[in-house]
């Protein structure tokens, strides 16, 4: 069998598609950072909050924490929407923003809370039947008091202070073996956090490209 040359390896790296799932508790800046990443990488963007059913929004607005059952179908929908965003031939795709509709995508940026490991596992299932897809999580790591201050300053958002406390209560910090998680500290200005997130993603892309080149993936 002929060896894979450098050009073929680069082509293999380029053929890989990425789901960048930005997660963390309410008020950590998921939407702000997610939109910035999508803009910087010229990728479609999916705002997870837009896909909550009315029943979930009503519960959150009333300060009632969502159960696993409330979140399950929502997470599955987000996973399927992310896969659909990577394939313009798939019908019924709803994307918050897309700089190049109807064209194949190198990736998609998704925002969702994904507070528990099993929630993140729902998104990870995307790779099972799609070996060319990689899922990477951008964890916006935050201090609870910092987030409470941000949420108190929000106007018109359905997420209340009690919900923030509830989310921190169920938050499962990524385990060491969750090697697909990139942690970004949200302390600092919006611009500083945006820059840290972009740097983390760019570093991961470079690392993955080197891995593909060494392995000759394709």
N, C-alpha and C positions, 0 to 999 in steps of 0.2 A: 504494500500500500504506500502510495506517495505521501511524503510528509506535508504537513500544512505549512505553506509559506507565510511570510509576514503579512502580505496583502490579504490573504484569506482569513488570517486571524483577526485583522482589523475589521474585516467585513462581518465576521462572526460576532465581534463585540458590538458592532453597530446594529446587528439584527436583534440583540437583546432589548426587551422592553421592560420598563420599570413602573411599578406602582409606588409612589411616594406618599405614604399615609402619615399626615401630620396629626399628632394626637396629644392629649393632655386634658386636664380638667377645665371647666368653664372659666373664661376670663384669662386664660394663659396666652391668648393671641393666635389661636389656630387659624382663624379666617385671615387675619392680617399677614401672618407668616406664609400661610398656604398660597394666598393670592400672589404674594411677592415671589415665592419660589416659581410658581407657574409662569409669571411674567418674565423672570430672569432666564428660565429654561425654555421659554416659548412652548409650554405644554398646556393641554386642556386642564381645566380646574373643576373639581366637583366639591361643592359645599354640602357637607353632610347634613347640616341642620335643615336644609331645604327638602330633605327626603323623609323627615319624621312625619308619620301620619298625624292627623288632627288630634287623635286621642292622646298621643304622646305629648304634643305641645300643650294641650289642655292640662295634663297632669303636671308638667313642669311649671306652667304659669301659676298653678295653684300650690306650688311648693311640694308636690308629691313626687318622691323619687321614682324613677323608672325601674321596673324589675328586669331580670334577665329575659323574661318572656316578651316584655315590651321592646327590648332592644334587638332581639334575635332576627326577626324578619327585616328590620331596618339595616342591620349589619350585612345580611345576605344581599339585600338590594344594593347597598353601597359597593360590595364586592363585584356584583354583576354589572353595575354601571361602570365601574372602573375597567373591567374587561372589555365592555362594549366600547368604551372611549378609545381603547387601543386598536380597535378593529372597526374602521368606518363602514364596513359592509354589514355590520350587525344592526338590525332595526331597533326602534324604540329606545334610542339612546338619548338621555337627558343630561346635558352638560351645562354647568353654570357658565363657563366661558371656554371658548376654543379659538385659538389664533389661526388655525388652519383646518376648517372642517372638511370632511371627505378625503383627507389624506392620512396615510399610515402614521402612527404616532410613536416616537421613541419612549414615551412615558406619559403618565397622568399624575396630577397632584390631587389627593383626596384629603379632606379634613373630617375627622370624627373623634369622639372622646376615647374609645378603645381603652377604657380604664383597667379592665381585667385582662389577664393573659388569654383567657378563653375567647374574649372578644377579638383580640388580635389574631388568635388562631383562625377565626372565621375569615378574616381577610387573607391570611396565609394560604388558605385552601385554593386561592386563585392560581397557584403555581402547579397544582397537582396534575392537571391535564394540559398545562401550557408550559413545557420545559424551557421555552425561550423568555419567559416572564420572571422577573425578580421582584419581590416585595421588600421594601425597606420602610421602616417607621422612623419618623422624626419626632422624638419625644421632647415636648416643651416642658422642661422640668421647672417647677415653680414652688415657691413658699406659699403656704395657705394664707397667711396674713396679707401678703402682697396681692394675691388674687382677690381676696375679699375687698380690699381697697379699690381695686379696679372695677369689680362688679357693682359696688355701691355707687360708683360714678357713672354707670351706664344708664342710658335713657331708652325706655321702650323695648328692651330685650326681655324675652320670656324667662331667662334664667335668673333666679333670685338668690339671695345670700344663703338661704337655707339649703338650696340645691348645691351650692359650691361646697358647703360643709359635708353634705351627703356624698358628693363625688370624691372628696378627699378621703372620706371614710371607707370607700370601696376601692380606691386606687391601689393597684398592685404594681409596685415599681418593677420595671423590667428586670428579669433575672439575668445572671451572668451568661447563661446559655442562650439567651435571646440575642444572638449575634447580629440579627438584622435590625437592631434598634440603634439609632444615632441620637444621643442625648444633647440637647441644647438648653443651656441655662437662660431663662427669660429675664433674669435681673439685668437692668440696663434700659437704655432708650429703645424705642421701636427700631430705629435704624441700626443700632448695635446688634439687636437680636436677629434682625433680618440678615445682616452680614454674617453672623455666626451660623445661621441656618444654611445659607448659600454655600459657605465654606465647607460645612459638614457634608453637604450633598456632593459638591464638586470633588472633595477628597475621596468620598466613597465611590464615585464614578471612576476616578483614576485607579483606585484599588481594584475595582471589579474588572476594568479593562486590562490591567496587568495580569489578573488571575486568568482571564479568558485567553490572553496571549500565551501564557505559560502552558495552559492545559490544551490549547488548540480547540476550544469549544466551538461547536457549530451545529 
